[in-house]
């Protein structure tokens, strides 16, 4: 028991000695640090020039930060904060000279403001570079159409009634005029659809180009929509009309009717007949190089998606009219 008590007392003594040593070491470090911070140093610090009070209808073209190297002399206490926080100097652009494309920052014109930025105990030794250009452009607003990119496959017998469209069909861009002039439209990301047999209504992101980092978009996504119905094929015989025939001639041609094959929705199919189509041949197109009458489908109903003629040439006989 007596031996155990002696061990406990010995450990306590050793622990106290260790604590005293650690405390002494910490105090030594603290004193050394305070002595070093009390010394005068000359250091070069990189400062970012942060634009302020830029005109509302203007925008800086380059997003890359402009920086200056400022050589400072002062006590370590005064210089320490520039290594802890981000060194920034605000620049009042309303006080800078400018031309049609650049704002001009110069050390000569901004020296007093830079000196006033620091505590009186800090001396500004030098500034480099002495001139910086800030390219700018006029803020511009432009409306551009949205191009829908869809890769669809349809279930058997189904198809689009009208082409895919986006809502909204156009968006507003705001940014430097020089950049917006190069943009005429914007596309969506590709929308892949398979076995489509009903109306389409999907949200898809716009394909924002990398050049547009300085551009604000009114929309980042759009809705892609389309009406889908079941389709069928049909045909009707349509009379052919010859136009531009001289008054003194008669043209007899064969066949007098041409079969028109059309593709339409089941809903519209029963209401479609030959009167909704018109086929014409133009007499003026006849020449030594073209000896056939070429029929053209000049009219078809809006309810028909596609239509084609089953004949591309007509035979004919030209005779003079009887006086």
Secondary structure by P-SEA (a helix, b strand, c coil): caaaaaaaaaaaaaaaaaaaaaaaaaaaaaaaaaaaaabbbbbbbbbbbcccccccccccccccbbbbbbbbbcccccccccccccbbbbbccccccccccbbbbbccccaaaaaaccccccccccccccbbbbbbbcbbbbbbbbbbbbbcccccccccccccccccccccccccaaaaaacccccccbbbbcccccbbbbbbbcccccccccccccccbbbbbbbbbbbbcbbbbbbbbbccccccbbbbbcccbbbbbbccccccccccccccbbbbbbcccccccccccccccccccccccbbbbccccccbbbbbccc
